[in-house]
Amino acid sequence: MDKLCLLLSLLLVGAFGFVNGGKSKEKKIFNVEVIELKTGNISAKFTNYGASVMSVIVPDKNGKPGDIVLGYDSPDAYKNDETYFGNVVGRVANRIRGGKFSLNGKEYQLNPNENGNHLLHGGHGALADVVWEVKKVKKDVADPAVLFSYDSPDGENGFPGEVKVTVRYVLRPDNRLRVTMKAKAIKQPTPLNLVQHTYWNLGNHDSGDILSEELQLFANQITPVDNQQIPTGKLEPVKGTPYDFLESRVIGSRINQFPGGYDINYVIEGPDDPIRMKKTAIVKDPRSGRVMKLTSNQPGVQFYTGNLLKDVKGKGEWFIRLMRDSVC
Ligand SMILES: *[C@@H]1O[C@H](CO)[C@@H](O)[C@H](O)[C@H]1NC(C)=O
């Protein structure tokens, strides 16, 4: 059986610096658009709402195309979304305790959006919830691409300084999707931790749960969290625990040992070097024969089994009610 491979590579370049003469401009308003790119056997749709991946269509083992991304038919539906389907999330993905941090001796209080005190995914109204500028679209070439850009203003959700963010998606005929996220602090330093938040189901977005899909994670350690899902600051080995995916394992084989499912950050092996792409994860779906290989230049990857998804009406009226419908 010929396995089809979707190669997903993720490149995040964070730049922190001081640039003189940055003038604050009026916020520009853009229309919501859908950009469809195709090459070889792969096609994908993106929207500038949240710089999001709306669909990725690749053939299964019988050559039948299928959409392996959870999401909505219409880009407007992303405005009411609370799952972060396909979005680019920031300025700081995951949670900041108490919505507070200090930088260069100064305390910053952010606008918390979870349990009344923590800040999750950079807060509402930011990167995942705004219409980005479509800077460039390249079609009818072997490697079609789209470039989105967003200027996050000084003080957005309480974060200091203006930040310019760009996200570039490129498809290649070898079934590869490349995501490059770049950011530049204009006048002052600020924390930044961007995430591409697509939910994947290699058996098709509407094929049910992902419990029979197999996962390998090139990570010896996790960053354990406390009862509020905030990292404790320690690293813990996975070997011999239900978190151990050093060898390919069926996702559902040990998931019952966690109340909601998996939702944890893994420490990817290899040097923390922005230039080097590292093997991060391999997901296999025996039903469809699809295989996804994830490489990234990032030190960590969050493994989340859609634990909080319920009663979301997705594409084609598919009701995403089952927990653990996806891996992201
Ligand atoms: C694209 O599909 C054709 C027809 O099924 C197949 O022969 C070819 O190997 C595929 N190419 C890739 C890169 O998967």
The ligand as a MOL file (V3000), in Angstrom:
LIG
                    3D

  0  0  0     0  0            999 V3000
M  V30 BEGIN CTAB
M  V30 COUNTS 14 14 0 0 0
M  V30 BEGIN ATOM
M  V30 1 C -0.4940 12.1950 -7.1100 0
M  V30 2 O -1.5040 11.3130 -7.5320 0
M  V30 3 C -1.1180 10.4450 -8.5670 0
M  V30 4 C -2.3570 9.6690 -8.9880 0
M  V30 5 O -2.9450 8.9800 -7.8900 0
M  V30 6 C 0.0120 9.5380 -8.0840 0
M  V30 7 O 0.4570 8.7030 -9.1390 0
M  V30 8 C 1.1850 10.4060 -7.6060 0
M  V30 9 O 2.1890 9.5800 -7.0420 0
M  V30 10 C 0.7130 11.4060 -6.5680 0
M  V30 11 N 1.8150 12.3190 -6.2270 0
M  V30 12 C 2.1910 12.5230 -4.9700 0
M  V30 13 C 3.3590 13.4420 -4.7760 0
M  V30 14 O 1.6440 12.0260 -4.0070 0
M  V30 END ATOM
M  V30 BEGIN BOND
M  V30 1 1 1 2
M  V30 2 1 1 10
M  V30 3 1 2 3
M  V30 4 1 3 4
M  V30 5 1 3 6
M  V30 6 1 4 5
M  V30 7 1 6 7
M  V30 8 1 6 8
M  V30 9 1 8 9
M  V30 10 1 8 10
M  V30 11 1 10 11
M  V30 12 1 11 12
M  V30 13 1 12 13
M  V30 14 2 12 14
M  V30 END BOND
M  V30 END CTAB
M  END
